[in-house]
Amino acid sequence: MIPYAASIFKADRLLFRMALTLDDVKRVAHLARLAVDESEAQAVLDRLTGVFGLIEEMQAVDTRGIEPMSHALDLVQRLRGDKVTEHDQRSEFQEIAPQVEGDLYLVPKVIE
């Protein structure tokens, strides 16, 4: 497990935030095989700190009694009507099949 991967822990409704360092960013970049120089490492650290701050704010919200949603918008998928558009041609197809037995198509065995 990568240290500091889970930067926010929730215990007894209190939030504790672990601070990332430049060494942490460099180590994760090395593990991900990403080339990150000093200036990029500082920029990544700033962005990650912002993301973790946002996560901390979201975890502070009391969501008890709120039903989870499958999608942010209450959308209904438009589906076509379930009605038959073609007639049954099974008997016609089986008449021209090379081998049929008990309404099943017989095919060569390919696995021994």
C-alpha positions as protocol buffer text, in pm:
chain_id: "A"
residue {
  index: 1
  type: MET
  ca { x: 0 y: 0 z: 0 }
}
residue {
  index: 2
  type: ILE
  ca { x: 128 y: 345 z: -85 }
}
residue {
  index: 3
  type: PRO
  ca { x: 168 y: 562 z: 226 }
}
residue {
  index: 4
  type: TYR
  ca { x: -69 y: 858 z: 238 }
}
residue {
  index: 5
  type: ALA
  ca { x: -286 y: 712 z: -39 }
}
residue {
  index: 6
  type: ALA
  ca { x: -583 y: 760 z: 191 }
}
residue {
  index: 7
  type: SER
  ca { x: -510 y: 1107 z: 316 }
}
residue {
  index: 8
  type: ILE
  ca { x: -821 y: 1158 z: 522 }
}
residue {
  index: 9
  type: PHE
  ca { x: -940 y: 934 z: 800 }
}
residue {
  index: 10
  type: LYS
  ca { x: -1276 y: 960 z: 970 }
}
residue {
  index: 11
  type: ALA
  ca { x: -1288 y: 865 z: 1336 }
}
residue {
  index: 12
  type: ASP
  ca { x: -1566 y: 957 z: 1579 }
}
residue {
  index: 13
  type: ARG
  ca { x: -1699 y: 1217 z: 1332 }
}
residue {
  index: 14
  type: LEU
  ca { x: -1366 y: 1406 z: 1348 }
}
residue {
  index: 15
  type: LEU
  ca { x: -1152 y: 1448 z: 1040 }
}
residue {
  index: 16
  type: PHE
  ca { x: -776 y: 1413 z: 1051 }
}
residue {
  index: 17
  type: ARG
  ca { x: -581 y: 1522 z: 749 }
}
residue {
  index: 18
  type: MET
  ca { x: -238 y: 1385 z: 676 }
}
residue {
  index: 19
  type: ALA
  ca { x: -8 y: 1631 z: 504 }
}
residue {
  index: 20
  type: LEU
  ca { x: 169 y: 1522 z: 189 }
}
residue {
  index: 21
  type: THR
  ca { x: 528 y: 1622 z: 131 }
}
residue {
  index: 22
  type: LEU
  ca { x: 734 y: 1666 z: -184 }
}
residue {
  index: 23
  type: ASP
  ca { x: 905 y: 1336 z: -101 }
}
residue {
  index: 24
  type: ASP
  ca { x: 565 y: 1163 z: -103 }
}
residue {
  index: 25
  type: VAL
  ca { x: 481 y: 1309 z: -444 }
}
residue {
  index: 26
  type: LYS
  ca { x: 820 y: 1204 z: -582 }
}
residue {
  index: 27
  type: ARG
  ca { x: 785 y: 854 z: -441 }
}
residue {
  index: 28
  type: VAL
  ca { x: 438 y: 806 z: -591 }
}
residue {
  index: 29
  type: ALA
  ca { x: 562 y: 946 z: -922 }
}
residue {
  index: 30
  type: HIS
  ca { x: 851 y: 698 z: -914 }
}
residue {
  index: 31
  type: LEU
  ca { x: 614 y: 408 z: -839 }
}
residue {
  index: 32
  type: ALA
  ca { x: 391 y: 522 z: -1128 }
}
residue {
  index: 33
  type: ARG
  ca { x: 699 y: 553 z: -1350 }
}
residue {
  index: 34
  type: LEU
  ca { x: 631 y: 924 z: -1412 }
}
residue {
  index: 35
  type: ALA
  ca { x: 910 y: 1175 z: -1464 }
}
residue {
  index: 36
  type: VAL
  ca { x: 841 y: 1468 z: -1230 }
}
residue {
  index: 37
  type: ASP
  ca { x: 1096 y: 1746 z: -1175 }
}
residue {
  index: 38
  type: GLU
  ca { x: 1104 y: 1984 z: -874 }
}
residue {
  index: 39
  type: SER
  ca { x: 869 y: 2248 z: -1016 }
}
residue {
  index: 40
  type: GLU
  ca { x: 620 y: 1987 z: -1136 }
}
residue {
  index: 41
  type: ALA
  ca { x: 637 y: 1808 z: -800 }
}
residue {
  index: 42
  type: GLN
  ca { x: 542 y: 2130 z: -621 }
}
residue {
  index: 43
  type: ALA
  ca { x: 254 y: 2190 z: -862 }
}
residue {
  index: 44
  type: VAL
  ca { x: 130 y: 1831 z: -815 }
}
residue {
  index: 45
  type: LEU
  ca { x: 159 y: 1870 z: -438 }
}
residue {
  index: 46
  type: ASP
  ca { x: -50 y: 2188 z: -450 }
}
residue {
  index: 47
  type: ARG
  ca { x: -316 y: 2023 z: -666 }
}
residue {
  index: 48
  type: LEU
  ca { x: -330 y: 1711 z: -448 }
}
residue {
  index: 49
  type: THR
  ca { x: -357 y: 1924 z: -135 }
}
residue {
  index: 50
  type: GLY
  ca { x: -652 y: 2103 z: -296 }
}
residue {
  index: 51
  type: VAL
  ca { x: -817 y: 1774 z: -387 }
}
residue {
  index: 52
  type: PHE
  ca { x: -770 y: 1635 z: -37 }
}
residue {
  index: 53
  type: GLY
  ca { x: -910 y: 1959 z: 107 }
}
residue {
  index: 54
  type: LEU
  ca { x: -1220 y: 1920 z: -111 }
}
residue {
  index: 55
  type: ILE
  ca { x: -1258 y: 1559 z: 2 }
}
residue {
  index: 56
  type: GLU
  ca { x: -1230 y: 1674 z: 362 }
}
residue {
  index: 57
  type: GLU
  ca { x: -1507 y: 1930 z: 307 }
}
residue {
  index: 58
  type: MET
  ca { x: -1732 y: 1670 z: 144 }
}
residue {
  index: 59
  type: GLN
  ca { x: -1677 y: 1421 z: 426 }
}
residue {
  index: 60
  type: ALA
  ca { x: -1777 y: 1687 z: 679 }
}
residue {
  index: 61
  type: VAL
  ca { x: -2130 y: 1696 z: 534 }
}
residue {
  index: 62
  type: ASP
  ca { x: -2384 y: 1491 z: 730 }
}
residue {
  index: 63
  type: THR
  ca { x: -2542 y: 1252 z: 477 }
}
residue {
  index: 64
  type: ARG
  ca { x: -2739 y: 1037 z: 719 }
}
residue {
  index: 65
  type: GLY
  ca { x: -3093 y: 982 z: 592 }
}
residue {
  index: 66
  type: ILE
  ca { x: -3009 y: 1075 z: 233 }
}
residue {
  index: 67
  type: GLU
  ca { x: -3080 y: 802 z: -20 }
}
residue {
  index: 68
  type: PRO
  ca { x: -2792 y: 731 z: -262 }
}
residue {
  index: 69
  type: MET
  ca { x: -2854 y: 818 z: -627 }
}
residue {
  index: 70
  type: SER
  ca { x: -2751 y: 618 z: -931 }
}
residue {
  index: 71
  type: HIS
  ca { x: -2712 y: 937 z: -1132 }
}
residue {
  index: 72
  type: ALA
  ca { x: -2698 y: 1307 z: -1055 }
}
residue {
  index: 73
  type: LEU
  ca { x: -2989 y: 1377 z: -1287 }
}
residue {
  index: 74
  type: ASP
  ca { x: -3323 y: 1200 z: -1266 }
}
residue {
  index: 75
  type: LEU
  ca { x: -3328 y: 1076 z: -1625 }
}
residue {
  index: 76
  type: VAL
  ca { x: -3539 y: 808 z: -1789 }
}
residue {
  index: 77
  type: GLN
  ca { x: -3390 y: 616 z: -2078 }
}
residue {
  index: 78
  type: ARG
  ca { x: -3609 y: 619 z: -2384 }
}
residue {
  index: 79
  type: LEU
  ca { x: -3659 y: 266 z: -2509 }
}
residue {
  index: 80
  type: ARG
  ca { x: -3837 y: 138 z: -2815 }
}
residue {
  index: 81
  type: GLY
  ca { x: -4159 y: -52 z: -2771 }
}
residue {
  index: 82
  type: ASP
  ca { x: -4129 y: -426 z: -2716 }
}
residue {
  index: 83
  type: LYS
  ca { x: -4324 y: -552 z: -3017 }
}
residue {
  index: 84
  type: VAL
  ca { x: -4262 y: -814 z: -3283 }
}
residue {
  index: 85
  type: THR
  ca { x: -4143 y: -661 z: -3610 }
}
residue {
  index: 86
  type: GLU
  ca { x: -4047 y: -979 z: -3802 }
}
residue {
  index: 87
  type: HIS
  ca { x: -4224 y: -1308 z: -3850 }
}
residue {
  index: 88
  type: ASP
  ca { x: -4081 y: -1642 z: -3730 }
}
residue {
  index: 89
  type: GLN
  ca { x: -3851 y: -1795 z: -3994 }
}
residue {
  index: 90
  type: ARG
  ca { x: -3703 y: -2079 z: -3786 }
}
residue {
  index: 91
  type: SER
  ca { x: -3852 y: -2362 z: -3994 }
}
residue {
  index: 92
  type: GLU
  ca { x: -3734 y: -2201 z: -4318 }
}
residue {
  index: 93
  type: PHE
  ca { x: -3379 y: -2162 z: -4183 }
}
residue {
  index: 94
  type: GLN
  ca { x: -3371 y: -2519 z: -4053 }
}
residue {
  index: 95
  type: GLU
  ca { x: -3479 y: -2652 z: -4393 }
}
residue {
  index: 96
  type: ILE
  ca { x: -3164 y: -2515 z: -4555 }
}
residue {
  index: 97
  type: ALA
  ca { x: -2928 y: -2601 z: -4266 }
}
residue {
  index: 98
  type: PRO
  ca { x: -2675 y: -2882 z: -4331 }
}
residue {
  index: 99
  type: GLN
  ca { x: -2777 y: -3083 z: -4021 }
}
residue {
  index: 100
  type: VAL
  ca { x: -3067 y: -3039 z: -3779 }
}
residue {
  index: 101
  type: GLU
  ca { x: -3180 y: -3266 z: -3498 }
}
residue {
  index: 102
  type: GLY
  ca { x: -3467 y: -3191 z: -3260 }
}
residue {
  index: 103
  type: ASP
  ca { x: -3496 y: -2828 z: -3373 }
}
residue {
  index: 104
  type: LEU
  ca { x: -3124 y: -2776 z: -3300 }
}
residue {
  index: 105
  type: TYR
  ca { x: -2849 y: -2700 z: -3549 }
}
residue {
  index: 106
  type: LEU
  ca { x: -2575 y: -2962 z: -3548 }
}
residue {
  index: 107
  type: VAL
  ca { x: -2219 y: -2830 z: -3590 }
}
residue {
  index: 108
  type: PRO
  ca { x: -1881 y: -3004 z: -3607 }
}
residue {
  index: 109
  type: LYS
  ca { x: -1706 y: -3066 z: -3278 }
}
residue {
  index: 110
  type: VAL
  ca { x: -1412 y: -2824 z: -3248 }
}
residue {
  index: 111
  type: ILE
  ca { x: -1282 y: -2912 z: -2897 }
}
residue {
  index: 112
  type: GLU
  ca { x: -1166 y: -3260 z: -2812 }
}
